[in-house]
């Protein structure tokens, strides 16, 4: 939560630089910062405790998925991560946008037909967690690129304010950073020489 708050303040520093008294608090969290902080805590715990607690990976994987789902669904009434508005006049009555519309509030508690981005993200994380669990992949680090790929796509449907850097929102750039780091870790892992053990006869 501390990492999520710190990242949120940095992303919105233009506002907080003029409202320093509001920096301390949890009225606004960055999901990217929270994920980075949670993953750092997991890695520190895994290295600090020898041997690592049994089923540490499984417990953290389940916890990360449940927290991500709860946070996404909790945003519905709070008006965070809300979808952009849709209109039958412009999108069309038969369009996917209009068929999936929900009458949910934005950050100002104004209700209008909009994309259900919170549920889409919750469903995505539930699907990722289920696939990893069935595949017996008990490595929480895999959730980082899973989250980033889903969030990158759903960001196109979001209506909450976010700085634009070129063609993408700042959150999408953070998603790309997460994906790049994950790919780099895979490349490093694959390039490591395999240990060969000689069995004595």
BELSUL-V361033 format. One record per residue. N is the residue number from 0. RES is the residue in three letters. SS is DSSP state (A for helix, B for strand, O for the rest). OMEGA is omega in radians with two decimals (NA if undefined). Layout:
# BELSUL-V361033
n:res:ss:omega
N:RES:SS:OMEGA
N:RES:SS:OMEGA
This chain:
# BELSUL-V361033
n:res:ss:omega
0:UNK:O:3.11
1:UNK:A:3.11
2:UNK:A:3.11
3:UNK:A:3.12
4:UNK:A:-3.13
5:UNK:A:3.13
6:UNK:A:3.13
7:UNK:A:3.14
8:UNK:A:3.14
9:UNK:A:-3.13
10:UNK:A:-3.11
11:UNK:O:-3.06
12:UNK:A:3.12
13:UNK:A:3.10
14:UNK:A:-3.04
15:UNK:A:3.09
16:UNK:O:3.10
17:UNK:O:3.13
18:UNK:O:-3.05
19:UNK:A:-3.10
20:UNK:A:-3.11
21:UNK:A:-3.12
22:UNK:O:3.13
23:UNK:O:-3.13
24:UNK:O:-3.12
25:UNK:O:3.07
26:UNK:O:-3.11
27:UNK:O:-3.14
28:UNK:O:3.05
29:UNK:O:3.13
30:UNK:A:3.11
31:UNK:A:3.10
32:UNK:A:3.14
33:UNK:A:3.12
34:UNK:A:3.11
35:UNK:A:3.12
36:UNK:A:3.11
37:UNK:A:3.13
38:UNK:A:3.10
39:UNK:A:3.12
40:UNK:A:3.12
41:UNK:A:-3.12
42:UNK:A:3.10
43:UNK:A:3.14
44:UNK:A:-3.11
45:UNK:A:-3.14
46:UNK:A:-3.05
47:UNK:A:-3.08
48:UNK:O:3.13
49:UNK:O:-0.12
50:UNK:O:3.12
51:UNK:O:3.12
52:UNK:O:3.13
53:UNK:O:3.11
54:UNK:O:3.12
55:UNK:A:3.14
56:UNK:A:-3.13
57:UNK:A:-3.12
58:UNK:A:-3.13
59:UNK:A:3.10
60:UNK:A:3.13
61:UNK:A:-3.12
62:UNK:A:-3.13
63:UNK:A:-3.13
64:UNK:A:-3.12
65:UNK:A:3.13
66:UNK:A:3.13
67:UNK:A:3.12
68:UNK:A:-3.13
69:UNK:A:3.14
70:UNK:A:3.14
71:UNK:A:-3.14
72:UNK:A:3.12
73:UNK:A:-3.14
74:UNK:A:-3.07
75:UNK:A:-3.13
76:UNK:A:3.14
77:UNK:A:3.11
78:UNK:O:3.09
79:UNK:O:-3.12
80:UNK:O:-3.07
81:UNK:O:-3.12
82:UNK:B:3.10
83:UNK:O:-3.08
84:UNK:B:3.08
85:UNK:O:-3.08
86:UNK:O:-3.14
87:UNK:A:-3.12
88:UNK:A:-3.09
89:UNK:A:-3.13
90:UNK:A:-3.13
91:UNK:O:-3.10
92:UNK:O:-3.11
93:UNK:O:-3.09
94:UNK:O:3.10
95:UNK:A:-3.14
96:UNK:A:-3.11
97:UNK:A:3.13
98:UNK:A:-3.11
99:UNK:O:-3.04
100:UNK:O:3.04
101:UNK:B:-3.13
102:UNK:B:-3.08
103:UNK:B:-3.06
104:UNK:B:2.98
105:UNK:O:-3.09
106:UNK:O:3.13
107:UNK:O:3.14
108:UNK:O:3.05
109:UNK:O:-3.10
110:UNK:B:3.08
111:UNK:B:3.05
112:UNK:B:-3.10
113:UNK:B:3.08
114:UNK:O:3.13
115:UNK:O:-3.01
116:UNK:A:-3.14
117:UNK:A:3.13
118:UNK:A:3.12
119:UNK:A:3.13
120:UNK:A:3.11
121:UNK:A:3.13
122:UNK:A:3.12
123:UNK:A:-3.13
124:UNK:A:3.09
125:UNK:A:3.11
126:UNK:A:3.12
127:UNK:A:-3.14
128:UNK:A:-3.14
129:UNK:A:3.14
130:UNK:A:-3.14
131:UNK:A:-3.13
132:UNK:A:3.14
133:UNK:A:3.11
134:UNK:O:3.14
135:UNK:O:3.05
136:UNK:O:-3.07
137:UNK:O:-3.12
138:UNK:O:-3.09
139:UNK:O:-3.13
140:UNK:O:-3.12
141:UNK:A:-3.14
142:UNK:A:-3.11
143:UNK:A:3.09
144:UNK:A:3.08
145:UNK:A:3.11
146:UNK:A:-3.04
147:UNK:A:-3.14
148:UNK:A:3.13
149:UNK:A:-3.11
150:UNK:A:3.12
151:UNK:A:-3.14
152:UNK:A:-3.10
153:UNK:A:3.13
154:UNK:A:3.12
155:UNK:A:-3.11
156:UNK:A:-3.08
157:UNK:B:-3.13
158:UNK:O:3.12
159:UNK:O:-3.07
160:UNK:O:3.09
161:UNK:O:3.13
162:UNK:O:3.09
163:UNK:B:3.05
164:UNK:B:-3.04
165:UNK:O:-3.07
166:UNK:O:-3.02
167:UNK:B:3.01
168:UNK:B:-3.10
169:UNK:A:3.12
170:UNK:A:3.12
171:UNK:A:3.07
172:UNK:A:3.08
173:UNK:A:3.06
174:UNK:A:3.14
175:UNK:A:3.07
176:UNK:A:3.11
177:UNK:A:-3.12
178:UNK:A:-3.14
179:UNK:A:3.12
180:UNK:A:3.14
181:UNK:A:3.12
182:UNK:A:3.13
183:UNK:A:3.11
184:UNK:A:3.11
185:UNK:A:-3.14
186:UNK:A:3.13
187:UNK:A:3.14
188:UNK:A:-3.11
189:UNK:A:-3.10
190:UNK:A:3.12
191:UNK:O:3.10
192:UNK:O:-3.12
193:UNK:O:3.12
194:UNK:O:3.14
195:UNK:O:-3.14
196:UNK:O:3.13
197:UNK:O:3.13
198:UNK:O:-3.13
199:UNK:O:3.11
200:UNK:O:NA
